[in-house]
Amino acid sequence: MILYERLPKRPLFPLLLWSLIAVFFGCSRHDSHYADLGETGFKPLHDSLTLQSACIRLSSDFMARYGYKDSGYAVRFYRDLNRFSDSLIRVLGSSARTTAGAAAILDVVYNNWSIGFDSRDTAIETLLPHMVYRSKKGACLGVSLIMLMLAEKFHCPLFGVVLPGHFFCRFDNGTTRYNIEPNKKGMRHPDRYYREKYLSSGTPGYDARNLTTASTVGVLYYNLGAQCLSRRDPIAAISCFQESVRRCPGFAEAHGNLALAWAQRGVTDSALAVFEVLFVAYPNLARLAENYGEVAMEAKQYRRALGVYQKGLEYFPSDTALLSGLGRVCKSLGIKDSTITKVGVKSLSGCR
């Protein structure tokens, strides 16, 4: 599954260093920030929970919040998950922790359960493991979570890996290492494939390392937060993104979407504070200027928005969203937009 929702009007974008943003918010699980939201979001889970326990809790909370009926599929899925993993332990013995175990997991997911790829990365049905199991189709994260939960049951060294817009698995026992592509029935792609396809743009914050269980849950929190944001539920979205950035300090999109959630909540100062930290460090991030400028405009901070659009157009001179935003902010400031051309901005020195 692609790791982020493409939200209406405001696309997502990468990150900065969480340590800087923490200056503004202090998102430790031990603080009172969740209570400060004024309503109830998703409660943070303890880092020591297994992936299966975390998936059960978060799936249950999400479905209850939005009135989903699961018709017993969650119980059926986790029962089958435990049954198949117990069977693999009996059949494979100690080899369950080797490449034989990884191969058996792929056999269960793609042959026994016949789970295929679903490109609808914005659908909750392609994310929550028991719903993927029910429909027999899932996006990359949903399918990977199933594989990782099976591996967890018999300690097979399978790990999740997050990239911009993608998630996959990796077998790594310290001696043998290979990647497992969930969108293509477990095909093994070399590291070079992922570097060229997902990291060639130089997006900061991604190192393609093996994730811990806690970090994998952080990626799930992020995706659930994007779902909440698309449902215009910023309280739940903020709680999810806060937990995501705490667990995954280097996870790009979570930081930006936390700002969008604050903006949707109407807490403009918090949203702009996050945007400012990101923008100072990474003004060339795709769509960052668009999102930052839009929120500044909504807050009627027109001069701030002007500077954001100007800086963004230095890197993306033909970006239509930035040109449109610049035209609107110049109009709000009573400035003629005659300096704006079809290919970008010649000079904005007259916009004062």
C-alpha positions as CSV (number, residue, x, y, z in Angstrom):
1,M,0.0,0.0,0.0
2,I,1.1,3.5,-0.7
3,L,1.9,5.0,2.6
4,Y,-0.1,8.1,2.5
5,E,-3.6,9.4,1.6
6,R,-3.8,11.9,-1.2
7,L,-6.0,14.3,0.7
8,P,-8.3,16.8,-1.1
9,K,-6.8,20.2,-2.0
10,R,-3.7,19.7,0.1
11,P,-1.3,16.9,-1.1
12,L,1.2,15.4,1.3
13,F,4.8,16.0,1.5
14,P,8.0,15.0,3.4
15,L,9.6,15.9,6.7
16,L,12.2,17.5,8.8
17,L,13.8,16.5,12.1
18,W,11.2,15.6,14.7
19,S,13.5,17.0,17.4
20,L,12.9,20.5,16.1
21,I,9.2,20.1,15.9
22,A,9.1,18.6,19.4
23,V,10.1,22.1,20.6
24,F,6.6,23.2,19.7
25,F,4.6,20.3,20.8
26,G,6.4,17.9,23.1
27,C,4.8,14.7,21.7
28,S,6.0,12.3,24.4
29,R,3.5,9.6,25.3
30,H,3.9,10.8,28.9
31,D,2.7,14.3,28.4
32,S,-0.9,15.7,28.5
33,H,-1.1,16.9,24.9
34,Y,-3.8,14.4,24.0
35,A,-6.0,15.7,26.7
36,D,-5.4,19.2,25.4
37,L,-7.3,18.3,22.2
38,G,-10.5,18.9,23.9
39,E,-12.1,15.8,22.5
40,T,-11.0,12.2,22.4
41,G,-8.6,10.9,19.7
42,F,-7.0,7.5,19.5
43,K,-5.2,6.5,22.7
44,P,-1.5,5.8,22.2
45,L,-0.5,2.1,22.6
46,H,2.5,0.9,24.6
47,D,5.6,0.3,22.5
48,S,6.0,-3.2,23.9
49,L,2.8,-4.5,22.3
50,T,3.2,-7.2,19.6
51,L,2.2,-6.2,16.0
52,Q,-0.8,-8.4,16.2
53,S,-2.1,-6.8,19.4
54,A,-1.5,-3.3,18.0
55,C,-3.4,-4.2,14.8
56,I,-6.3,-5.6,16.7
57,R,-6.6,-2.6,19.0
58,L,-6.2,0.0,16.3
59,S,-8.5,-1.7,13.9
60,S,-11.1,-2.1,16.6
61,D,-10.9,1.5,17.7
62,F,-11.0,2.8,14.1
63,M,-14.0,0.7,13.1
64,A,-15.9,1.6,16.3
65,R,-15.2,5.3,15.8
66,Y,-16.6,5.3,12.2
67,G,-19.4,2.7,12.6
68,Y,-17.9,-0.1,10.5
69,K,-19.5,-3.5,10.8
70,D,-17.0,-6.3,10.5
71,S,-19.5,-9.3,10.6
72,G,-17.0,-11.5,12.5
73,Y,-14.2,-11.2,9.9
74,A,-11.7,-9.8,12.4
75,V,-12.2,-12.8,14.7
76,R,-12.0,-15.2,11.8
77,F,-8.9,-13.6,10.4
78,Y,-6.9,-13.6,13.7
79,R,-8.1,-17.1,14.4
80,D,-6.8,-18.3,11.0
81,L,-3.6,-16.3,11.5
82,N,-2.9,-18.1,14.7
83,R,-3.9,-21.5,13.3
84,F,-1.6,-21.2,10.2
85,S,1.3,-19.9,12.2
86,D,1.0,-22.8,14.7
87,S,0.9,-25.2,11.8
88,L,4.0,-23.7,10.3
89,I,5.8,-24.0,13.6
90,R,4.9,-27.7,13.7
91,V,5.9,-28.4,10.1
92,L,9.0,-26.3,9.9
93,G,10.4,-26.7,13.4
94,S,13.5,-24.6,13.9
95,S,13.7,-23.8,10.2
96,A,10.7,-21.6,10.7
97,R,13.2,-18.9,11.5
98,T,15.1,-19.3,8.3
99,T,14.4,-18.5,4.6
100,A,12.1,-21.6,4.7
101,G,9.9,-19.7,7.1
102,A,9.8,-16.7,4.9
103,A,8.9,-18.9,1.9
104,A,6.1,-20.5,3.9
105,I,4.7,-17.1,4.8
106,L,4.5,-16.2,1.2
107,D,2.8,-19.5,0.4
108,V,0.1,-18.8,3.0
109,V,-0.5,-15.2,1.9
110,Y,-0.5,-15.7,-1.8
111,N,-1.5,-19.3,-2.3
112,N,-3.6,-20.4,0.7
113,W,-5.3,-17.1,1.2
114,S,-5.0,-15.9,-2.4
115,I,-4.4,-12.3,-1.5
116,G,-3.7,-10.0,-4.4
117,F,-2.8,-6.4,-5.0
118,D,-5.3,-3.5,-4.7
119,S,-4.1,-0.2,-6.0
120,R,-6.7,1.8,-4.0
121,D,-4.2,3.0,-1.5
122,T,-6.7,5.5,0.0
123,A,-9.2,2.8,1.0
124,I,-9.5,1.5,4.5
125,E,-10.4,-1.9,3.0
126,T,-6.9,-2.2,1.6
127,L,-5.2,-1.2,4.9
128,L,-6.7,-3.1,7.9
129,P,-5.4,-6.7,7.8
130,H,-8.7,-8.4,8.5
131,M,-10.4,-6.4,5.8
132,V,-7.6,-7.3,3.3
133,Y,-8.1,-10.9,4.3
134,R,-11.9,-10.6,3.7
135,S,-11.6,-9.0,0.3
136,K,-8.5,-11.0,-0.7
137,K,-6.9,-7.8,-2.0
138,G,-4.7,-5.2,-0.3
139,A,-2.3,-2.4,-0.9
140,C,1.4,-2.7,0.2
141,L,1.1,-1.9,3.9
142,G,-2.0,-4.0,4.4
143,V,-0.5,-7.1,2.8
144,S,2.9,-6.5,4.5
145,L,1.2,-6.3,8.0
146,I,-0.2,-9.8,7.4
147,M,3.2,-11.2,6.5
148,L,4.8,-9.5,9.4
149,M,2.3,-10.8,11.9
150,L,2.8,-14.3,10.7
151,A,6.6,-13.9,11.0
152,E,6.2,-12.5,14.5
153,K,4.4,-15.6,15.6
154,F,7.5,-17.9,15.1
155,H,10.2,-15.3,15.2
156,C,11.1,-15.3,11.5
157,P,13.4,-12.4,10.9
158,L,11.1,-10.5,8.6
159,F,11.0,-6.6,8.8
160,G,9.0,-3.8,7.4
161,V,10.7,-1.1,5.3
162,V,9.2,2.3,4.6
163,L,9.9,4.5,1.6
164,P,8.2,7.6,0.1
165,G,4.9,6.3,-1.0
166,H,5.7,2.6,-0.4
167,F,6.1,-0.2,2.1
168,F,7.7,-3.6,1.7
169,C,9.2,-6.5,3.7
170,R,12.7,-7.7,4.1
171,F,14.1,-11.0,5.3
172,D,17.3,-10.4,7.2
173,N,18.9,-12.9,9.6
174,G,22.3,-11.2,9.6
175,T,23.7,-13.6,6.9
176,T,21.0,-13.7,4.3
177,R,19.1,-10.7,3.3
178,Y,16.5,-10.1,0.5
179,N,13.6,-7.8,-0.2
180,I,10.0,-9.0,-0.6
181,E,7.6,-7.0,-2.7
182,P,4.0,-7.2,-1.4
183,N,2.5,-5.8,-4.6
184,K,4.0,-8.5,-6.8
185,K,3.4,-11.7,-4.8
186,G,6.7,-11.5,-2.9
187,M,9.0,-10.8,-5.9
188,R,12.6,-10.1,-4.8
189,H,13.7,-6.7,-5.9
190,P,17.3,-5.6,-5.2
191,D,18.0,-2.5,-3.1
192,R,18.9,-0.7,-6.3
193,Y,15.3,-1.0,-7.6
194,Y,13.9,0.7,-4.5
195,R,16.6,3.4,-4.5
196,E,15.9,4.3,-8.2
197,K,12.2,4.1,-8.0
198,Y,11.5,5.7,-4.6
199,L,14.6,7.5,-3.4
200,S,16.0,9.1,-6.6
201,S,14.3,12.4,-5.9
202,G,16.4,12.9,-2.8
203,T,13.5,12.9,-0.4
204,P,15.1,13.4,3.1
205,G,14.4,11.2,6.1
206,Y,14.4,7.8,4.5
207,D,17.2,5.3,5.0
208,A,15.4,2.1,4.0
209,R,16.5,0.4,7.2
210,N,14.7,-2.5,8.9
211,L,11.9,-1.1,11.1
212,T,11.2,-2.2,14.6
213,T,7.7,-3.4,15.6
214,A,7.1,-0.1,17.3
215,S,8.0,1.8,14.2
216,T,5.9,-0.4,12.0
217,V,3.0,0.4,14.2
218,G,3.9,4.1,13.8
219,V,3.5,3.7,10.0
220,L,0.0,2.2,10.6
221,Y,-0.8,5.1,12.9
222,Y,0.2,7.4,10.1
223,N,-2.1,5.8,7.6
224,L,-5.0,5.8,10.0
225,G,-4.3,9.5,10.6
226,A,-4.6,10.1,6.9
227,Q,-7.9,8.3,6.9
228,C,-9.2,10.4,9.8
229,L,-8.0,13.6,8.1
230,S,-9.9,12.7,4.9
231,R,-13.0,12.2,7.1
232,R,-12.6,15.7,8.5
233,D,-11.8,14.3,12.0
234,P,-8.8,16.3,13.0
235,I,-8.9,15.3,16.6
236,A,-8.3,11.6,15.7
237,A,-5.9,12.6,13.0
238,I,-3.7,14.6,15.4
239,S,-3.5,11.8,17.9
240,C,-2.5,9.4,15.2
241,F,0.1,11.7,13.6
242,Q,1.6,12.5,17.0
243,E,2.0,8.9,17.8
244,S,3.4,8.3,14.3
245,V,6.1,10.9,14.6
246,R,7.0,9.8,18.1
247,R,7.6,6.3,16.9
248,C,9.1,7.2,13.5
249,P,11.0,10.5,14.0
250,G,12.3,10.3,10.4
251,F,9.1,9.4,8.7
252,A,8.5,12.2,6.2
253,E,4.9,12.7,5.6
254,A,3.7,12.3,9.2
255,H,5.2,15.7,10.2
256,G,3.5,17.6,7.4
257,N,0.2,15.9,7.9
258,L,0.3,16.7,11.6
259,A,0.5,20.4,10.5
260,L,-2.5,19.8,8.1
261,A,-4.5,18.2,11.0
262,W,-3.8,21.2,13.2
263,A,-5.0,23.4,10.4
264,Q,-8.1,21.4,9.9
265,R,-8.7,21.6,13.7
266,G,-8.4,25.4,13.4
267,V,-5.3,25.6,15.5
268,T,-3.4,27.8,13.0
269,D,-0.5,28.7,15.2
270,S,0.5,25.1,15.7
271,A,0.1,24.3,12.0
272,L,2.2,27.2,10.9
273,A,4.9,26.5,13.5
274,V,5.3,23.0,12.0
275,F,5.3,24.3,8.5
276,E,7.9,26.9,9.3
277,V,10.4,24.4,10.7
278,L,9.9,22.2,7.7
279,F,10.1,25.0,5.1
280,V,13.3,26.5,6.5
281,A,15.1,23.2,6.3
282,Y,13.5,21.9,3.1
283,P,12.1,24.7,0.9
284,N,12.4,22.4,-2.2
285,L,10.1,19.7,-1.0
286,A,7.3,19.1,-3.4
287,R,4.0,20.7,-2.4
288,L,5.3,21.9,0.9
289,A,5.1,25.6,-0.2
290,E,1.6,25.0,-1.6
291,N,0.4,23.6,1.7
292,Y,2.2,26.1,3.9
293,G,1.1,29.0,1.7
294,E,-2.5,27.9,1.7
295,V,-2.7,27.7,5.5
296,A,-1.0,31.1,5.8
297,M,-3.6,32.5,3.4
298,E,-6.4,31.1,5.4
299,A,-4.9,32.7,8.5
300,K,-4.8,36.0,6.6
301,Q,-1.0,36.1,7.0
302,Y,-0.6,37.3,3.5
303,R,3.0,38.6,3.7
304,R,4.0,35.3,5.2
305,A,2.2,33.5,2.4
306,L,3.8,35.8,-0.2
307,G,7.3,34.8,1.0
308,V,6.4,31.1,0.9
309,Y,5.0,31.2,-2.6
310,Q,8.0,33.2,-3.8
311,K,10.5,30.8,-2.3
312,G,8.6,27.8,-3.6
313,L,8.6,29.2,-7.1
314,E,12.4,29.5,-7.0
315,Y,12.4,25.7,-7.0
316,F,9.2,25.0,-9.0
317,P,8.8,27.9,-11.4
318,S,6.1,26.3,-13.4
319,D,4.0,24.9,-10.6
320,T,0.4,26.0,-11.3
321,A,-0.7,25.7,-7.7
322,L,2.1,28.0,-6.5
323,L,1.4,30.5,-9.4
324,S,-2.3,30.5,-8.4
325,G,-1.5,31.0,-4.8
326,L,0.8,33.9,-5.6
327,G,-1.9,35.5,-7.7
328,R,-4.4,35.3,-4.9
329,V,-2.0,36.6,-2.3
330,C,-0.9,39.5,-4.5
331,K,-4.6,40.3,-5.0
332,S,-5.2,40.3,-1.3
333,L,-2.3,42.7,-0.8
334,G,-3.5,44.9,-3.6
335,I,-0.5,44.1,-5.8
336,K,-0.8,43.7,-9.6
337,D,0.3,40.3,-10.8
338,S,1.8,41.5,-14.0
339,T,5.1,40.0,-13.1
340,I,3.7,36.5,-13.2
341,T,4.3,34.7,-16.4
342,K,3.1,31.3,-17.8
343,V,6.5,29.7,-17.0
344,G,7.0,31.2,-13.6
345,V,8.1,34.4,-11.9
346,K,10.5,36.9,-13.4
347,S,10.7,39.2,-10.4
348,L,8.6,39.8,-7.4
349,S,10.6,42.7,-5.9
350,G,7.5,44.9,-6.4
351,C,5.3,42.8,-4.1
352,R,5.8,44.7,-0.9
